Amino acid sequence: MNKKVSLHTLGCKLNFSETSTIGKEFLKNGYAIVDFDSKADVYVFNTCTVTENAEKECRQLVRRALRNNPEAFIIVTGCYAQLRPEEIAKIDGVDAVLGSNEKFRIFSLLNDFNKKELSCIYVSPPDELNQFGKAHSTDADSRTRAFLKIQDGCDYKCSFCTIPLARGKSRSMNPDEVINELKSLINEGYKEIILTGVNVGDYGKNYSTDLYKLLLKLIEVEGDFRIRISSIEPNLLSDEIINLTASSDKLCKHFHIPLQSGSAEILKLMQRRYTADDYRKVIEKVVEKIPTCGIGIDVIVGFPGETEKHFNETYKFLTELPFSYLHVFTYSERPNTKAITMSGRVDKNERKKRNNLLRILSDKKKNAFYNSLINSEMEVLFEAENDNGMIKGFSSNYIRVALPFDEKLINSFAVVIIKEIKDGMALADLVEIKNSFELQCL
């Protein structure tokens, strides 16, 4: 009988892609992958350290896993493991702590998966975080979307962020390897490839290239697919990338562009590489070239020194921008960051209040964006799940669309007309199925 492993990911899409790669290693070594709530022999937690909550959740999940199986072997890896391995090693029941370099070497580092009296720690020093670990994640049920890691690490020094400490300097996958990985995923049947990394827009420095040149090569690959960029810094979203996205059907009309604050003073304290005015100009260029582009924005509330005046500046700045949704983060004190030493700490209740205000604004903006597209024709990639008689998918510009369930729509691009917005979902009429999984199998 195969031994069982359960894998759990905290944090970003990059972490999900890496967890999938770890899972493949377990499969190669004869393990069956089971859900987290099932009894497993080994539990692997790929962690995040962006917020205090992510670390707290990791500790809670370890306890839950041990309730499922007190004899299970517990492995904690990822950013939290890289930054504070000794802290994790003290958690009851943790058997192995693996840093950022070590997460893809589980079977070469660990001789067996029997419970230990003491945790084993395998963590490279920060100055040795220079390897690029290949990874891509997949949605194994639907064969619809896959995350492809093309970049890792970050050279930026934002005052609130621990990622450079956890993942090292910016580095990228060889462009030829990216193309090969893309072709492999397309051949496996995936229709949307999401390019991921810590700072995707910084791709290519170690190969004397850049993201724009990579995209030019990727859209030349033959096949029925589209490419989505997971997130890109505003100072790295070049006119070339915007123009290419506008002109190519292979590139999704969607950008997720971190802002963090609309206040000039707070942006300076955060050590971001742009001003609010710079950011506004980038958004205006995107909308000018791609009027129906989906635009997502990251914002942090409650940063040290953020007064009510500063928050109101951010709120006003956002109300004036054309975007489709926000990801709102409440500032969390992170050890070994410059921000933790700053004065002007914001009360946690006030942070929560500001977070709620921006989430309400996000809902309003999303609703307005969706409604602006009623009677518009768009192409949607549908997934496999039958949700109460409906099948759902995403448009190129990241609109969530639903149609009555039809097997021919599974993993297919279809042209639809948006007819109604209901409960945050665009309901549509089908115009044409451009391809179908069923037809491809004939």
NORWOLIN-V601835 format. One record per residue. N is the residue number from 1. RES is the residue in one small letter. SS is DSSP state (alpha for helix, beta for strand, coil for the rest). OMEGA is omega in degrees with one decimal (* if undefined). BURIAL is + if it has 9 or more other ideal C-beta (glycine too) atoms within 8 Angstrom, else -. Layout:
n & res & ss & omega & burial
N & RES & SS & OMEGA & BURIAL
N & RES & SS & OMEGA & BURIAL
This chain:
n & res & ss & omega & burial
1 & m & coil & -179.4 & -
2 & n & coil & 170.7 & -
3 & k & coil & -174.2 & +
4 & k & beta & 176.0 & +
5 & v & beta & 174.3 & +
6 & s & beta & -178.4 & +
7 & l & beta & -178.7 & +
8 & h & beta & -176.8 & +
9 & t & beta & 171.0 & -
10 & l & coil & 174.3 & +
11 & g & coil & -163.9 & +
12 & c & coil & 178.9 & -
13 & k & alpha & 176.4 & +
14 & l & alpha & 177.3 & +
15 & n & alpha & 179.4 & +
16 & f & alpha & 179.9 & +
17 & s & alpha & -179.1 & +
18 & e & alpha & 177.3 & +
19 & t & alpha & 178.0 & +
20 & s & alpha & 178.9 & +
21 & t & alpha & 175.1 & +
22 & i & alpha & 179.3 & +
23 & g & alpha & 179.3 & +
24 & k & alpha & 178.2 & -
25 & e & alpha & 177.4 & +
26 & f & alpha & 178.0 & +
27 & l & alpha & 179.3 & +
28 & k & alpha & -177.5 & -
29 & n & coil & 170.5 & -
30 & g & coil & 179.1 & -
31 & y & coil & 170.7 & +
32 & a & beta & 179.5 & -
33 & i & beta & -178.7 & +
34 & v & coil & 178.0 & +
35 & d & coil & -176.2 & -
36 & f & coil & -177.4 & +
37 & d & coil & 175.0 & -
38 & s & coil & 177.2 & +
39 & k & coil & -179.5 & -
40 & a & coil & 176.0 & +
41 & d & coil & -179.5 & +
42 & v & beta & 173.7 & +
43 & y & beta & 178.6 & +
44 & v & beta & 179.0 & +
45 & f & beta & 176.3 & +
46 & n & beta & -163.1 & +
47 & t & beta & 177.7 & +
48 & c & coil & 177.2 & +
49 & t & coil & -177.8 & +
50 & v & coil & 179.9 & +
51 & t & coil & 176.6 & +
52 & e & alpha & -179.4 & -
53 & n & alpha & -179.9 & -
54 & a & alpha & 179.0 & +
55 & e & alpha & 178.4 & +
56 & k & alpha & 179.8 & -
57 & e & alpha & 178.3 & +
58 & c & alpha & -179.1 & +
59 & r & alpha & 179.1 & +
60 & q & alpha & -178.5 & -
61 & l & alpha & 176.6 & +
62 & v & alpha & 179.5 & +
63 & r & alpha & 178.2 & +
64 & r & alpha & -179.5 & +
65 & a & alpha & -178.9 & +
66 & l & alpha & 173.4 & +
67 & r & alpha & 176.7 & -
68 & n & alpha & -179.5 & +
69 & n & coil & -177.8 & +
70 & p & coil & -178.9 & -
71 & e & coil & -178.0 & -
72 & a & coil & 176.8 & +
73 & f & beta & -174.4 & +
74 & i & beta & 176.5 & +
75 & i & beta & 175.0 & +
76 & v & beta & -179.8 & +
77 & t & beta & 177.3 & +
78 & g & beta & -170.5 & +
79 & c & alpha & 178.3 & +
80 & y & alpha & 179.5 & +
81 & a & alpha & 179.6 & +
82 & q & alpha & -173.4 & +
83 & l & alpha & -175.3 & +
84 & r & coil & -176.5 & +
85 & p & alpha & -178.6 & +
86 & e & alpha & 178.7 & -
87 & e & alpha & 179.8 & -
88 & i & alpha & -178.1 & +
89 & a & alpha & 180.0 & +
90 & k & coil & 178.5 & -
91 & i & coil & -178.9 & +
92 & d & coil & 174.4 & -
93 & g & coil & 178.6 & +
94 & v & beta & -175.9 & +
95 & d & beta & -177.8 & +
96 & a & beta & 177.5 & +
97 & v & beta & -176.5 & +
98 & l & beta & -179.4 & +
99 & g & coil & -174.5 & +
100 & s & coil & 178.1 & +
101 & n & coil & -169.0 & +
102 & e & coil & -172.1 & +
103 & k & coil & -179.7 & +
104 & f & coil & -177.0 & +
105 & r & coil & -175.1 & +
106 & i & alpha & -173.3 & +
107 & f & alpha & 175.1 & -
108 & s & alpha & -179.0 & -
109 & l & alpha & -175.2 & +
110 & l & coil & -178.0 & +
111 & n & coil & 179.7 & -
112 & d & coil & -179.4 & -
113 & f & coil & 174.1 & -
114 & n & coil & -177.5 & -
115 & k & coil & 179.5 & -
116 & k & coil & 173.7 & -
117 & e & coil & 179.3 & -
118 & l & coil & 178.7 & -
119 & s & coil & 171.5 & +
120 & c & beta & -179.2 & +
121 & i & beta & 175.4 & +
122 & y & beta & -176.9 & +
123 & v & coil & 178.6 & +
124 & s & coil & 174.6 & +
125 & p & coil & -178.0 & -
126 & p & alpha & -176.9 & -
127 & d & alpha & 177.2 & -
128 & e & alpha & 179.5 & -
129 & l & coil & -176.3 & +
130 & n & coil & 178.0 & -
131 & q & coil & 173.4 & -
132 & f & coil & 178.9 & -
133 & g & coil & -179.8 & +
134 & k & coil & 179.8 & +
135 & a & coil & 165.4 & +
136 & h & beta & 178.7 & +
137 & s & beta & -177.1 & +
138 & t & beta & 171.7 & +
139 & d & coil & -168.0 & +
140 & a & coil & -177.8 & -
141 & d & coil & -171.6 & -
142 & s & coil & -174.7 & +
143 & r & coil & -175.3 & +
144 & t & coil & -174.1 & +
145 & r & beta & 177.2 & +
146 & a & beta & 176.3 & +
147 & f & beta & -179.0 & +
148 & l & beta & 179.6 & +
149 & k & beta & 179.8 & +
150 & i & coil & -174.7 & +
151 & q & beta & 177.7 & +
152 & d & beta & 177.1 & +
153 & g & coil & -178.2 & +
154 & c & coil & 177.7 & +
155 & d & coil & 180.0 & +
156 & y & coil & -177.5 & +
157 & k & coil & 177.7 & -
158 & c & coil & -168.8 & +
159 & s & coil & -178.0 & +
160 & f & coil & -163.5 & +
161 & c & coil & 177.6 & +
162 & t & coil & -173.0 & +
163 & i & alpha & 178.1 & +
164 & p & alpha & 177.8 & +
165 & l & alpha & -175.8 & +
166 & a & alpha & -173.2 & +
167 & r & alpha & 176.1 & +
168 & g & coil & -175.4 & +
169 & k & coil & -179.5 & +
170 & s & coil & 176.9 & +
171 & r & beta & -170.8 & +
172 & s & beta & 172.3 & +
173 & m & coil & 175.9 & +
174 & n & coil & -177.3 & -
175 & p & alpha & 178.9 & +
176 & d & alpha & 178.0 & -
177 & e & alpha & 177.2 & +
178 & v & alpha & -179.8 & +
179 & i & alpha & 179.7 & +
180 & n & alpha & 178.8 & -
181 & e & alpha & 178.4 & +
182 & l & alpha & 179.8 & +
183 & k & alpha & 180.0 & +
184 & s & alpha & 179.6 & -
185 & l & alpha & 178.2 & +
186 & i & alpha & 179.4 & +
187 & n & alpha & 177.8 & -
188 & e & coil & 175.3 & -
189 & g & coil & -179.8 & +
190 & y & coil & -175.1 & +
191 & k & coil & 176.9 & +
192 & e & beta & 178.8 & +
193 & i & beta & -179.7 & +
194 & i & beta & 179.7 & +
195 & l & beta & -175.6 & +
196 & t & beta & 176.8 & +
197 & g & coil & 175.7 & +
198 & v & coil & -179.5 & +
199 & n & coil & -171.6 & +
200 & v & alpha & -178.3 & +
201 & g & alpha & -179.5 & +
202 & d & alpha & -176.1 & +
203 & y & coil & 161.8 & +
204 & g & coil & -175.4 & +
205 & k & alpha & -177.7 & +
206 & n & alpha & 176.0 & -
207 & y & alpha & 179.9 & -
208 & s & coil & 176.7 & -
209 & t & coil & 178.2 & -
210 & d & coil & -175.8 & -
211 & l & alpha & -179.5 & +
212 & y & alpha & -179.8 & +
213 & k & alpha & 176.6 & +
214 & l & alpha & -179.5 & +
215 & l & alpha & 177.2 & +
216 & l & alpha & 179.3 & +
217 & k & alpha & -175.4 & +
218 & l & alpha & -177.1 & +
219 & i & coil & 176.2 & +
220 & e & coil & 179.1 & -
221 & v & coil & -179.3 & +
222 & e & coil & 177.6 & -
223 & g & coil & -178.0 & -
224 & d & coil & -174.9 & -
225 & f & coil & 172.2 & +
226 & r & beta & -177.0 & +
227 & i & beta & 175.9 & +
228 & r & beta & 175.8 & +
229 & i & beta & -173.7 & +
230 & s & coil & -178.2 & +
231 & s & coil & -179.7 & +
232 & i & coil & 179.7 & +
233 & e & coil & -176.2 & +
234 & p & alpha & -179.5 & +
235 & n & alpha & 179.6 & -
236 & l & alpha & 176.5 & +
237 & l & coil & -172.2 & +
238 & s & coil & 174.5 & -
239 & d & alpha & 179.8 & -
240 & e & alpha & -179.7 & -
241 & i & alpha & 179.0 & +
242 & i & alpha & -178.8 & +
243 & n & alpha & 179.0 & +
244 & l & alpha & 178.0 & +
245 & t & alpha & 179.5 & +
246 & a & alpha & -171.8 & +
247 & s & alpha & -174.2 & -
248 & s & coil & 175.8 & -
249 & d & coil & -178.3 & -
250 & k & coil & -177.9 & -
251 & l & beta & -179.1 & +
252 & c & coil & 179.3 & +
253 & k & coil & -173.2 & +
254 & h & beta & 173.9 & +
255 & f & beta & 170.7 & +
256 & h & beta & -167.9 & +
257 & i & coil & -178.8 & +
258 & p & coil & 174.7 & +
259 & l & coil & -179.5 & +
260 & q & beta & 174.4 & +
261 & s & coil & 175.3 & +
262 & g & coil & 179.5 & +
263 & s & coil & -179.3 & +
264 & a & alpha & -178.1 & -
265 & e & alpha & -178.4 & -
266 & i & alpha & 176.3 & +
267 & l & alpha & 178.9 & +
268 & k & alpha & 177.7 & -
269 & l & alpha & 178.3 & +
270 & m & alpha & -177.9 & +
271 & q & coil & 174.8 & +
272 & r & coil & -171.2 & +
273 & r & coil & 179.9 & -
274 & y & coil & 173.7 & +
275 & t & coil & 176.8 & -
276 & a & alpha & 179.6 & +
277 & d & alpha & 175.4 & -
278 & d & alpha & -177.7 & +
279 & y & alpha & -180.0 & +
280 & r & alpha & -178.4 & +
281 & k & alpha & 177.9 & -
282 & v & alpha & 179.9 & +
283 & i & alpha & 179.6 & +
284 & e & alpha & 177.7 & -
285 & k & alpha & -179.6 & +
286 & v & alpha & -176.4 & +
287 & v & alpha & 177.4 & +
288 & e & alpha & -177.8 & -
289 & k & alpha & -176.9 & +
290 & i & coil & -171.7 & +
291 & p & coil & -178.2 & -
292 & t & coil & -178.9 & +
293 & c & coil & 171.8 & +
294 & g & beta & -177.6 & +
295 & i & beta & 175.1 & +
296 & g & beta & -175.5 & +
297 & i & beta & 171.2 & +
298 & d & beta & 176.6 & +
299 & v & beta & 174.5 & +
300 & i & beta & 175.7 & +
301 & v & beta & 175.8 & +
302 & g & coil & 176.6 & +
303 & f & coil & -179.5 & +
304 & p & coil & -179.6 & +
305 & g & coil & -179.9 & +
306 & e & coil & 177.4 & +
307 & t & coil & 176.8 & -
308 & e & alpha & 178.0 & -
309 & k & alpha & 179.2 & -
310 & h & alpha & 180.0 & +
311 & f & alpha & 178.9 & +
312 & n & alpha & 176.0 & -
313 & e & alpha & 178.3 & +
314 & t & alpha & -178.2 & +
315 & y & alpha & -179.8 & +
316 & k & alpha & 179.6 & +
317 & f & alpha & -178.5 & +
318 & l & alpha & -179.9 & +
319 & t & alpha & -177.0 & -
320 & e & coil & -177.8 & -
321 & l & coil & 173.2 & +
322 & p & coil & 177.0 & -
323 & f & coil & -174.9 & +
324 & s & coil & 175.9 & +
325 & y & beta & 175.2 & +
326 & l & beta & 161.0 & +
327 & h & beta & -174.3 & +
328 & v & beta & 179.1 & +
329 & f & beta & 173.0 & +
330 & t & beta & -178.4 & +
331 & y & coil & -180.0 & +
332 & s & coil & -179.4 & +
333 & e & coil & -179.8 & -
334 & r & coil & 177.2 & +
335 & p & coil & 176.1 & -
336 & n & coil & 172.4 & -
337 & t & coil & 179.6 & +
338 & k & coil & -174.7 & +
339 & a & alpha & -175.2 & +
340 & i & alpha & 179.8 & +
341 & t & alpha & -175.7 & -
342 & m & coil & 177.9 & +
343 & s & coil & 176.8 & -
344 & g & coil & 179.8 & -
345 & r & coil & -178.5 & -
346 & v & coil & 179.4 & +
347 & d & coil & -174.5 & -
348 & k & alpha & 176.4 & -
349 & n & alpha & 178.1 & -
350 & e & alpha & 176.3 & +
351 & r & alpha & -179.1 & +
352 & k & alpha & 179.6 & +
353 & k & alpha & -180.0 & -
354 & r & alpha & 177.2 & +
355 & n & alpha & -179.6 & +
356 & n & alpha & 180.0 & -
357 & l & alpha & -180.0 & +
358 & l & alpha & 176.3 & +
359 & r & alpha & 176.4 & +
360 & i & alpha & 177.4 & -
361 & l & alpha & 178.3 & +
362 & s & alpha & 179.2 & +
363 & d & alpha & 179.9 & -
364 & k & alpha & -179.3 & -
365 & k & alpha & 179.6 & +
366 & k & alpha & -180.0 & +
367 & n & alpha & 179.5 & +
368 & a & alpha & 179.8 & -
369 & f & alpha & 179.0 & +
370 & y & alpha & -178.2 & +
371 & n & alpha & 179.0 & -
372 & s & alpha & -176.5 & -
373 & l & coil & 176.7 & +
374 & i & coil & -176.2 & +
375 & n & coil & 175.9 & -
376 & s & coil & 175.5 & -
377 & e & beta & 178.9 & -
378 & m & beta & -179.6 & +
379 & e & beta & -175.9 & +
380 & v & beta & 172.6 & +
381 & l & beta & -176.6 & +
382 & f & beta & -175.6 & +
383 & e & coil & -171.9 & +
384 & a & coil & -168.3 & -
385 & e & coil & 171.9 & -
386 & n & coil & -175.6 & -
387 & d & beta & -179.6 & +
388 & n & coil & 176.6 & -
389 & g & coil & 179.3 & -
390 & m & beta & 172.5 & +
391 & i & beta & -172.8 & +
392 & k & beta & 177.3 & +
393 & g & beta & 178.9 & +
394 & f & beta & 171.6 & +
395 & s & beta & 177.3 & +
396 & s & coil & -178.3 & +
397 & n & coil & 169.5 & +
398 & y & coil & 171.8 & +
399 & i & coil & 177.4 & +
400 & r & beta & -172.1 & +
401 & v & beta & 179.1 & +
402 & a & beta & 174.1 & +
403 & l & beta & 171.0 & +
404 & p & beta & -173.7 & -
405 & f & coil & 175.2 & +
406 & d & coil & -176.7 & -
407 & e & alpha & -178.7 & -
408 & k & alpha & -179.6 & -
409 & l & alpha & -175.4 & +
410 & i & coil & 179.6 & +
411 & n & coil & -178.5 & +
412 & s & coil & 168.8 & +
413 & f & beta & 178.5 & +
414 & a & beta & 175.2 & +
415 & v & beta & -179.3 & +
416 & v & beta & 170.9 & +
417 & i & beta & -179.7 & +
418 & i & beta & -175.9 & +
419 & k & beta & -173.3 & -
420 & e & beta & 175.0 & -
421 & i & beta & -177.3 & +
422 & k & beta & 178.2 & -
423 & d & coil & 177.0 & -
424 & g & coil & -177.5 & -
425 & m & beta & 176.0 & +
426 & a & beta & 176.3 & +
427 & l & beta & -169.4 & +
428 & a & beta & 170.4 & +
429 & d & beta & 179.9 & -
430 & l & beta & 175.5 & +
431 & v & beta & -174.3 & -
432 & e & beta & 169.7 & -
433 & i & beta & -174.5 & +
434 & k & coil & 176.6 & +
435 & n & coil & 174.9 & -
436 & s & coil & 179.1 & +
437 & f & alpha & -178.5 & +
438 & e & alpha & -179.1 & +
439 & l & alpha & -178.8 & -
440 & q & alpha & -176.6 & -
441 & c & coil & -177.9 & -
442 & l & coil & * & -
